[in-house]
Amino acid sequence: MAKNTREEPLSKVAGKNLKKQLALAGYTQEQFAEKIGVDVRTIRRWIRAFPGLDQLQECIKVLKIPVTEFFDTTL
């Protein structure tokens, strides 16, 4: 079977990395949503495909990680 050579969109990479970072920080999706003042459904949407820079700034502030970790394809 041929390997898929298409690169994943950055919004998907960032969403997957958000999920990993939440686990590393010890947050549930519900806890994190409350911490940044959004509904848990919003966090779930962000994990499927992260929306943009405005939301990213709040996430990196709460998680205390560099922005590059959201776009690291090796995580």
N, CA, C and O atoms as a Tinker XYZ file with bonds, in Angstrom:
   300  protein
     1  N      0.840000   -1.171000    0.000000    73     2
     2  CA     0.000000    0.000000    0.000000    64     1     3
     3  C      0.892000    1.244000    0.000000    63     2     4     5
     4  O      1.856000    1.319000    0.762000    81     3
     5  N      0.576000    2.202000   -0.839000    73     3     6
     6  CA     1.389000    3.407000   -0.956000    64     5     7
     7  C      1.205000    4.316000    0.248000    63     6     8     9
     8  O      0.107000    4.447000    0.790000    81     7
     9  N      2.289000    4.932000    0.648000    73     7    10
    10  CA     2.250000    5.863000    1.769000    64     9    11
    11  C      1.661000    7.194000    1.307000    63    10    12    13
    12  O      1.984000    7.673000    0.220000    81    11
    13  N      0.804000    7.789000    2.127000    73    11    14
    14  CA     0.215000    9.089000    1.828000    64    13    15
    15  C      1.293000   10.159000    1.972000    63    14    16    17
    16  O      1.852000   10.336000    3.054000    81    15
    17  N      1.584000   10.866000    0.894000    73    15    18
    18  CA     2.640000   11.877000    0.929000    64    17    19
    19  C      2.091000   13.287000    1.105000    63    18    20    21
    20  O      2.860000   14.245000    1.172000    81    19
    21  N      0.788000   13.423000    1.180000    73    19    22
    22  CA     0.207000   14.759000    1.382000    64    21    23
    23  C      0.473000   15.228000    2.796000    63    22    24    25
    24  O      0.344000   14.466000    3.753000    81    23
    25  N      0.843000   16.484000    2.916000    73    23    26
    26  CA     1.076000   17.044000    4.238000    64    25    27
    27  C     -0.254000   17.424000    4.871000    63    26    28    29
    28  O     -1.193000   17.833000    4.188000    81    27
    29  N     -0.311000   17.281000    6.167000    73    27    30
    30  CA    -1.512000   17.623000    6.914000    64    29    31
    31  C     -1.586000   19.144000    7.065000    63    30    32    33
    32  O     -0.560000   19.785000    7.291000    81    31
    33  N     -2.779000   19.733000    6.946000    73    31    34
    34  CA    -2.913000   21.187000    7.131000    64    33    35
    35  C     -2.464000   21.590000    8.545000    63    34    36    37
    36  O     -2.642000   20.841000    9.505000    81    35
    37  N     -1.885000   22.779000    8.646000    73    35    38
    38  CA    -1.405000   23.247000    9.946000    64    37    39
    39  C     -2.518000   23.325000   10.982000    63    38    40    41
    40  O     -2.262000   23.133000   12.171000    81    39
    41  N     -3.731000   23.598000   10.561000    73    39    42
    42  CA    -4.837000   23.667000   11.526000    64    41    43
    43  C     -5.064000   22.300000   12.182000    63    42    44    45
    44  O     -5.403000   22.229000   13.363000    81    43
    45  N     -4.879000   21.228000   11.427000    73    43    46
    46  CA    -5.026000   19.876000   11.979000    64    45    47
    47  C     -3.842000   19.531000   12.878000    63    46    48    49
    48  O     -4.020000   18.933000   13.940000    81    47
    49  N     -2.643000   19.902000   12.459000    73    47    50
    50  CA    -1.446000   19.664000   13.275000    64    49    51
    51  C     -1.591000   20.390000   14.608000    63    50    52    53
    52  O     -1.337000   19.814000   15.666000    81    51
    53  N     -1.999000   21.652000   14.554000    73    51    54
    54  CA    -2.160000   22.442000   15.781000    64    53    55
    55  C     -3.232000   21.842000   16.679000    63    54    56    57
    56  O     -3.069000   21.816000   17.899000    81    55
    57  N     -4.319000   21.362000   16.102000    73    55    58
    58  CA    -5.378000   20.741000   16.901000    64    57    59
    59  C     -4.899000   19.490000   17.609000    63    58    60    61
    60  O     -5.184000   19.292000   18.790000    81    59
    61  N     -4.175000   18.645000   16.895000    73    59    62
    62  CA    -3.627000   17.429000   17.518000    64    61    63
    63  C     -2.639000   17.788000   18.621000    63    62    64    65
    64  O     -2.616000   17.165000   19.682000    81    63
    65  N     -1.828000   18.798000   18.353000    73    63    66
    66  CA    -0.853000   19.210000   19.362000    64    65    67
    67  C     -1.527000   19.843000   20.572000    63    66    68    69
    68  O     -1.036000   19.699000   21.692000    81    67
    69  N     -2.637000   20.540000   20.371000    73    67    70
    70  CA    -3.396000   21.069000   21.501000    64    69    71
    71  C     -3.839000   19.921000   22.399000    63    70    72    73
    72  O     -3.699000   19.997000   23.620000    81    71
    73  N     -4.364000   18.875000   21.810000    73    71    74
    74  CA    -4.816000   17.727000   22.591000    64    73    75
    75  C     -3.660000   17.130000   23.397000    63    74    76    77
    76  O     -3.822000   16.799000   24.571000    81    75
    77  N     -2.506000   16.996000   22.766000    73    75    78
    78  CA    -1.333000   16.456000   23.460000    64    77    79
    79  C     -0.881000   17.375000   24.587000    63    78    80    81
    80  O     -0.536000   16.916000   25.675000    81    79
    81  N     -0.886000   18.681000   24.315000    73    79    82
    82  CA    -0.442000   19.634000   25.330000    64    81    83
    83  C     -1.399000   19.686000   26.521000    63    82    84    85
    84  O     -0.962000   19.865000   27.658000    81    83
    85  N     -2.681000   19.532000   26.274000    73    83    86
    86  CA    -3.651000   19.485000   27.377000    64    85    87
    87  C     -3.344000   18.300000   28.283000    63    86    88    89
    88  O     -3.359000   18.424000   29.508000    81    87
    89  N     -3.068000   17.155000   27.676000    73    87    90
    90  CA    -2.751000   15.962000   28.459000    64    89    91
    91  C     -1.457000   16.161000   29.244000    63    90    92    93
    92  O     -1.383000   15.807000   30.421000    81    91
    93  N     -0.442000   16.724000   28.600000    73    91    94
    94  CA     0.834000   16.961000   29.285000    64    93    95
    95  C      0.687000   17.931000   30.457000    63    94    96    97
    96  O      1.354000   17.786000   31.482000    81    95
    97  N     -0.191000   18.920000   30.295000    73    95    98
    98  CA    -0.411000   19.913000   31.346000    64    97    99
    99  C     -1.376000   19.418000   32.414000    63    98   100   101
   100  O     -1.538000   20.059000   33.453000    81    99
   101  N     -2.018000   18.278000   32.162000    73    99   102
   102  CA    -2.944000   17.719000   33.145000    64   101   103
   103  C     -4.337000   18.319000   33.115000    63   102   104   105
   104  O     -5.088000   18.194000   34.082000    81   103
   105  N     -4.693000   18.973000   32.008000    73   103   106
   106  CA    -6.026000   19.552000   31.868000    64   105   107
   107  C     -6.955000   18.588000   31.134000    63   106   108   109
   108  O     -6.556000   17.941000   30.167000    81   107
   109  N     -8.192000   18.502000   31.604000    73   107   110
   110  CA    -9.221000   17.880000   30.782000    64   109   111
   111  C     -9.692000   18.960000   29.812000    63   110   112   113
   112  O     -9.407000   20.142000   30.002000    81   111
   113  N    -10.405000   18.551000   28.784000    73   111   114
   114  CA   -10.951000   19.544000   27.856000    64   113   115
   115  C    -11.895000   20.490000   28.586000    63   114   116   117
   116  O    -11.920000   21.688000   28.306000    81   115
   117  N    -12.666000   19.953000   29.517000    73   115   118
   118  CA   -13.609000   20.769000   30.283000    64   117   119
   119  C    -12.881000   21.795000   31.158000    63   118   120   121
   120  O    -13.270000   22.963000   31.205000    81   119
   121  N    -11.840000   21.359000   31.839000    73   119   122
   122  CA   -11.069000   22.268000   32.700000    64   121   123
   123  C    -10.430000   23.386000   31.884000    63   122   124   125
   124  O    -10.454000   24.554000   32.274000    81   123
   125  N     -9.863000   23.008000   30.752000    73   123   126
   126  CA    -9.198000   24.000000   29.908000    64   125   127
   127  C    -10.202000   24.997000   29.356000    63   126   128   129
   128  O     -9.933000   26.198000   29.319000    81   127
   129  N    -11.358000   24.507000   28.926000    73   127   130
   130  CA   -12.402000   25.398000   28.413000    64   129   131
   131  C    -12.799000   26.421000   29.472000    63   130   132   133
   132  O    -12.933000   27.610000   29.181000    81   131
   133  N    -12.984000   25.953000   30.687000    73   131   134
   134  CA   -13.349000   26.861000   31.771000    64   133   135
   135  C    -12.231000   27.872000   32.034000    63   134   136   137
   136  O    -12.496000   29.053000   32.263000    81   135
   137  N    -10.999000   27.410000   32.001000    73   135   138
   138  CA    -9.842000   28.264000   32.282000    64   137   139
   139  C     -9.733000   29.413000   31.282000    63   138   140   141
   140  O     -9.398000   30.535000   31.662000    81   139
   141  N    -10.013000   29.142000   30.006000    73   139   142
   142  CA    -9.882000   30.211000   29.019000    64   141   143
   143  C    -11.216000   30.869000   28.655000    63   142   144   145
   144  O    -11.262000   31.785000   27.834000    81   143
   145  N    -12.294000   30.394000   29.273000    73   143   146
   146  CA   -13.579000   31.064000   29.120000    64   145   147
   147  C    -14.353000   30.745000   27.849000    63   146   148   149
   148  O    -15.020000   31.607000   27.277000    81   147
   149  N    -14.251000   29.486000   27.414000    73   147   150
   150  CA   -15.038000   29.057000   26.258000    64   149   151
   151  C    -15.795000   27.784000   26.613000    63   150   152   153
   152  O    -15.521000   27.154000   27.635000    81   151
   153  N    -16.734000   27.415000   25.775000    73   151   154
   154  CA   -17.494000   26.182000   25.961000    64   153   155
   155  C    -16.621000   24.982000   25.581000    63   154   156   157
   156  O    -15.763000   25.096000   24.705000    81   155
   157  N    -16.830000   23.861000   26.217000    73   155   158
   158  CA   -16.045000   22.659000   25.927000    64   157   159
   159  C    -16.210000   22.228000   24.470000    63   158   160   161
   160  O    -15.292000   21.644000   23.893000    81   159
   161  N    -17.363000   22.506000   23.874000    73   159   162
   162  CA   -17.557000   22.172000   22.456000    64   161   163
   163  C    -16.581000   22.936000   21.572000    63   162   164   165
   164  O    -16.155000   22.447000   20.526000    81   163
   165  N    -16.237000   24.138000   22.007000    73   163   166
   166  CA   -15.256000   24.931000   21.272000    64   165   167
   167  C    -13.891000   24.252000   21.296000    63   166   168   169
   168  O    -13.212000   24.184000   20.271000    81   167
   169  N    -13.490000   23.755000   22.451000    73   167   170
   170  CA   -12.210000   23.054000   22.562000    64   169   171
   171  C    -12.217000   21.822000   21.661000    63   170   172   173
   172  O    -11.224000   21.535000   20.992000    81   171
   173  N    -13.310000   21.108000   21.642000    73   171   174
   174  CA   -13.404000   19.914000   20.790000    64   173   175
   175  C    -13.273000   20.272000   19.312000    63   174   176   177
   176  O    -12.651000   19.535000   18.547000    81   175
   177  N    -13.858000   21.401000   18.908000    73   175   178
   178  CA   -13.711000   21.863000   17.518000    64   177   179
   179  C    -12.261000   22.240000   17.242000    63   178   180   181
   180  O    -11.724000   21.933000   16.177000    81   179
   181  N    -11.632000   22.905000   18.206000    73   179   182
   182  CA   -10.232000   23.308000   18.033000    64   181   183
   183  C     -9.324000   22.098000   17.868000    63   182   184   185
   184  O     -8.348000   22.155000   17.120000    81   183
   185  N     -9.631000   21.008000   18.555000    73   183   186
   186  CA    -8.812000   19.801000   18.451000    64   185   187
   187  C     -8.957000   19.172000   17.059000    63   186   188   189
   188  O     -8.001000   18.594000   16.541000    81   187
   189  N    -10.127000   19.278000   16.462000    73   187   190
   190  CA   -10.312000   18.749000   15.099000    64   189   191
   191  C     -9.578000   19.615000   14.073000    63   190   192   193
   192  O     -8.971000   19.088000   13.141000    81   191
   193  N     -9.629000   20.924000   14.236000    73   191   194
   194  CA    -8.945000   21.862000   13.335000    64   193   195
   195  C     -8.852000   23.209000   14.043000    63   194   196   197
   196  O     -9.845000   23.923000   14.183000    81   195
   197  N     -7.659000   23.539000   14.480000    73   195   198
   198  CA    -7.465000   24.767000   15.244000    64   197   199
   199  C     -7.782000   25.979000   14.385000    63   198   200   201
   200  O     -7.330000   26.054000   13.243000    81   199
   201  N     -8.562000   26.947000   14.918000    73   199   202
   202  CA    -9.091000   28.025000   14.090000    64   201   203
   203  C     -8.119000   29.145000   13.703000    63   202   204   205
   204  O     -8.089000   29.543000   12.539000    81   203
   205  N     -7.335000   29.656000   14.636000    73   203   206
   206  CA    -6.519000   30.790000   14.240000    64   205   207
   207  C     -5.674000   31.381000   15.344000    63   206   208   209
   208  O     -5.611000   30.859000   16.457000    81   207
   209  N     -5.026000   32.483000   15.010000    73   207   210
   210  CA    -4.040000   33.092000   15.899000    64   209   211
   211  C     -4.623000   33.705000   17.164000    63   210   212   213
   212  O     -3.981000   33.669000   18.214000    81   211
   213  N     -5.823000   34.266000   17.086000    73   211   214
   214  CA    -6.420000   34.869000   18.285000    64   213   215
   215  C     -6.557000   33.834000   19.401000    63   214   216   217
   216  O     -6.231000   34.106000   20.556000    81   215
   217  N     -7.033000   32.667000   19.050000    73   215   218
   218  CA    -7.220000   31.605000   20.022000    64   217   219
   219  C     -5.879000   31.017000   20.462000    63   218   220   221
   220  O     -5.718000   30.610000   21.612000    81   219
   221  N     -4.949000   30.979000   19.562000    73   219   222
   222  CA    -3.634000   30.421000   19.853000    64   221   223
   223  C     -2.938000   31.197000   20.963000    63   222   224   225
   224  O     -2.317000   30.602000   21.843000    81   223
   225  N     -3.038000   32.494000   20.926000    73   223   226
   226  CA    -2.385000   33.332000   21.930000    64   225   227
   227  C     -2.876000   32.995000   23.338000    63   226   228   229
   228  O     -2.066000   32.886000   24.259000    81   227
   229  N     -4.157000   32.833000   23.517000    73   227   230
   230  CA    -4.709000   32.500000   24.830000    64   229   231
   231  C     -4.259000   31.104000   25.263000    63   230   232   233
   232  O     -3.936000   30.893000   26.431000    81   231
   233  N     -4.237000   30.165000   24.339000    73   231   234
   234  CA    -3.825000   28.794000   24.666000    64   233   235
   235  C     -2.375000   28.725000   25.115000    63   234   236   237
   236  O     -2.070000   28.075000   26.115000    81   235
   237  N     -1.482000   29.378000   24.397000    73   235   238
   238  CA    -0.068000   29.296000   24.785000    64   237   239
   239  C      0.189000   30.009000   26.106000    63   238   240   241
   240  O      1.092000   29.636000   26.854000    81   239
   241  N     -0.601000   31.025000   26.386000    73   239   242
   242  CA    -0.459000   31.726000   27.662000    64   241   243
   243  C     -0.847000   30.814000   28.829000    63   242   244   245
   244  O     -0.138000   30.753000   29.834000    81   243
   245  N     -1.952000   30.119000   28.700000    73   243   246
   246  CA    -2.423000   29.236000   29.768000    64   245   247
   247  C     -1.547000   27.989000   29.888000    63   246   248   249
   248  O     -1.210000   27.568000   30.995000    81   247
   249  N     -1.179000   27.399000   28.748000    73   247   250
   250  CA    -0.379000   26.180000   28.769000    64   249   251
   251  C      1.104000   26.433000   29.032000    63   250   252   253
   252  O      1.852000   25.515000   29.368000    81   251
   253  N      1.518000   27.693000   28.872000    73   251   254
   254  CA     2.920000   28.091000   29.110000    64   253   255
   255  C      3.889000   27.305000   28.228000    63   254   256   257
   256  O      4.860000   26.716000   28.702000    81   255
   257  N      3.588000   27.317000   26.928000    73   255   258
   258  CA     4.440000   26.644000   25.954000    64   257   259
   259  C      4.734000   27.599000   24.801000    63   258   260   261
   260  O      3.974000   28.542000   24.576000    81   259
   261  N      5.817000   27.373000   24.069000    73   259   262
   262  CA     6.099000   28.217000   22.905000    64   261   263
   263  C      5.138000   27.926000   21.750000    63   262   264   265
   264  O      4.672000   26.798000   21.588000    81   263
   265  N      4.858000   28.922000   20.978000    73   263   266
   266  CA     3.926000   28.789000   19.857000    64   265   267
   267  C      4.392000   27.719000   18.873000    63   266   268   269
   268  O      3.563000   27.082000   18.222000    81   267
   269  N      5.672000   27.515000   18.756000    73   267   270
   270  CA     6.192000   26.522000   17.809000    64   269   271
   271  C      5.704000   25.115000   18.118000    63   270   272   273
   272  O      5.619000   24.282000   17.216000    81   271
   273  N      5.382000   24.836000   19.372000    73   271   274
   274  CA     4.914000   23.494000   19.732000    64   273   275
   275  C      3.534000   23.179000   19.146000    63   274   276   277
   276  O      3.159000   22.012000   19.028000    81   275
   277  N      2.787000   24.211000   18.782000    73   275   278
   278  CA     1.486000   23.975000   18.170000    64   277   279
   279  C      1.617000   23.534000   16.720000    63   278   280   281
   280  O      0.696000   22.925000   16.175000    81   279
   281  N      2.729000   23.828000   16.098000    73   279   282
   282  CA     2.910000   23.511000   14.688000    64   281   283
   283  C      4.008000   22.495000   14.441000    63   282   284   285
   284  O      4.412000   22.282000   13.298000    81   283
   285  N      4.492000   21.869000   15.494000    73   283   286
   286  CA     5.544000   20.869000   15.388000    64   285   287
   287  C      4.944000   19.565000   14.892000    63   286   288   289
   288  O      4.105000   18.968000   15.566000    81   287
   289  N      5.365000   19.126000   13.732000    73   287   290
   290  CA     4.806000   17.909000   13.143000    64   289   291
   291  C      5.455000   16.652000   13.702000    63   290   292   293
   292  O      5.057000   15.546000   13.336000    81   291
   293  N      6.437000   16.789000   14.572000    73   291   294
   294  CA     7.102000   15.611000   15.139000    64   293   295
   295  C      6.527000   15.192000   16.484000    63   294   296   297
   296  O      6.910000   14.153000   17.022000    81   295
   297  N      5.618000   15.982000   17.033000    73   295   298
   298  CA     5.049000   15.636000   18.350000    64   297   299
   299  C      4.133000   14.441000   18.250000    63   298   300
   300  O      3.568000   14.010000   19.256000    81   299
